[in-house]
Amino acid sequence: MTTTTTSWKHLCAAAKLREGEPLGFTVDELRIGLYKIDDEIFATDDVCPHAFALLSTGFIEGHVVECPLHGAMFDVRNGECHAGDYDDIRVFPVEVRDGEVYVNIDGAAAA
């Protein structure tokens, strides 16, 4: 079921996303990283919880993004930290409507 509340924010056309190449966005002062993996789209906090570094500039292997500065690794499906002693990151619900990607910024879930 598609939700049309104001918490759903348009980020980009789904065609803009490339497999394994994260993109970062700022929505209402919130930084969000988008990831296309195995034809699914995931959204997470884009800032590493250790110190300011954008995860969308990091490295993707499978469903894990690695912080480019600290080496922390986070699963983009659930936000769990897999390497390093860092807090988990939030993940956001994603919908694709008519080829456009929307993220529910109020629907964030912590791992």
Secondary structure, DSSP 8 states (H G I E B T S, - for coil): ----STTEEEEEEGGG-BBTB-EEEEETTEEEEEEEETTEEEEEESB-SSSS-BGGGSEEETTEEE-TTT--EEETTT--EEESS----EEE-EEEETTEEEEETT--EE-
